[in-house]
Amino acid sequence: QAGDNVVAELTELFDNVGKGKDMKNTTNRLEKALQESATNYDYYQYSDDIIWYLALAYIQNNQFSEARTELNKIIQSGDSSYLEKAKELYKEIGNM
């Protein structure tokens, strides 16, 4: 099933972010998943998760500008389950 494949892929990617594993490839794969989620309803339910973990991956990769861009998407949405965490993290990396 396609949905199962998406869940497995995202689970692996989120786990990679948590472990700091293969960050360059992980950020590339998360970016592709995020782009896909914008056009494919099957992925749309994972958009907030993808954006959050992509921001974390960018931070682990010392790509703070990219992380701020992703965190700002969460903040601007105003209704994500990651909203408060995103605001705090955005402030924390604001000068990096």
Buried (B, 14 or more C-beta within 10 A) or exposed (E): EEEEEBEEBBEEBBEBBEEEEBBEEBBEBBBEBBEBBEEEEEBEEBBBBBBBBBBBBBBBBEBBEBBBBBBBBBBEBEEBEBBEBBEEBBEEBEEE
